[in-house]
Amino acid sequence: GLQRKGVTTVLLTAAVYCLSTLPTAVYYVGDNFVKETPPGVFHVQFHRFALNAILLNVVSNFYIYTLTLTCFREFLRSGARNVLSTLVRVCYRQVTTERSEGERLLA
């Protein structure tokens, strides 16, 4: 039921968070032990990887919520419908305005 979906959402979100922040923790602990002059693989490439791994958490939350929470999917659908209807209304208004201006110029 609803409680099971909530637990699944929390567990997945927590697991991805831990996995995405682990490289950063390893980097900051290892920074004290790795002495590279000039900065090499650890201080350049691994540091870049660690910082980018954090983005995995941000991106995955959207997918976790979409897969596990029906109310989030409904929220996305309603938002998409609102955006689409507004876009259609604005485009229609622009087309009719351009058409009437064109007819006025031809007259």
C-alpha positions in Angstrom: 0.0 0.0 0.0 0.9 3.6 0.5 3.2 2.9 3.4 5.2 0.4 1.4 5.6 2.9 -1.5 6.8 5.5 1.0 9.4 3.1 2.6 10.6 2.1 -0.9 11.0 5.7 -1.9 12.9 6.6 1.3 15.2 3.5 1.0 16.0 4.1 -2.7 16.6 7.8 -2.1 18.9 7.1 0.9 20.8 4.4 -1.0 21.4 6.6 -4.0 22.4 9.5 -1.7 25.0 7.3 0.1 26.4 5.9 -3.1 26.6 9.4 -4.7 28.4 11.0 -1.7 30.8 8.1 -1.1 33.4 9.2 -3.7 33.5 12.7 -2.2 34.1 11.2 1.3 36.8 9.0 -0.1 38.4 12.0 -1.8 38.5 14.1 1.4 39.8 11.3 3.5 42.4 10.3 0.9 43.4 13.9 0.3 45.4 13.7 3.6 47.3 10.6 2.4 47.9 11.2 -1.3 50.8 13.6 -1.9 51.1 14.2 -5.7 53.3 16.9 -7.1 52.1 18.1 -9.6 48.5 17.1 -8.9 47.8 13.8 -10.7 45.0 11.4 -11.2 43.7 11.4 -7.6 43.6 15.2 -7.2 42.3 16.0 -10.7 40.3 13.2 -12.2 39.1 11.5 -9.1 38.1 14.8 -7.5 36.2 15.7 -10.7 34.5 12.3 -10.6 33.6 12.7 -6.9 32.0 16.1 -7.4 30.1 14.9 -10.5 28.9 11.8 -8.6 26.8 14.0 -6.4 24.8 15.0 -9.4 23.6 11.4 -9.6 21.6 12.0 -6.5 19.9 15.1 -7.9 19.0 13.4 -11.2 17.9 10.1 -9.7 15.4 11.7 -7.2 13.2 12.6 -10.2 13.2 9.0 -11.5 12.8 7.4 -8.0 9.8 9.6 -7.2 8.2 9.0 -10.7 8.6 5.2 -10.4 7.5 4.8 -6.8 4.9 7.6 -6.1 1.6 7.7 -8.0 0.8 11.1 -6.6 4.0 12.5 -8.1 3.2 11.1 -11.5 -0.3 12.7 -11.3 1.4 16.0 -10.3 3.6 15.8 -13.4 0.7 15.0 -15.7 -1.4 17.9 -14.4 1.6 20.2 -14.7 2.3 19.0 -18.2 -1.3 19.5 -19.2 -1.3 23.1 -17.8 1.9 23.9 -19.6 0.7 22.4 -22.9 -2.7 24.2 -22.8 -1.0 27.5 -22.1 1.5 26.9 -24.9 -1.3 26.0 -27.4 -3.3 29.1 -26.3 -0.3 31.4 -26.8 0.6 30.0 -30.2 -3.0 30.1 -31.3 -3.2 33.8 -30.2 0.0 34.6 -32.1 -1.1 32.9 -35.3 -4.5 34.6 -35.3 -2.9 38.0 -34.6 -0.4 37.5 -37.4 -3.1 36.4 -39.8 -5.3 39.5 -39.0 -2.3 41.8 -39.4 -1.5 40.2 -42.8 -5.2 40.6 -44.0 -5.1 44.2 -42.9 -1.9 44.9 -44.8 -3.4 43.3 -48.0 -6.6 45.4 -47.8 
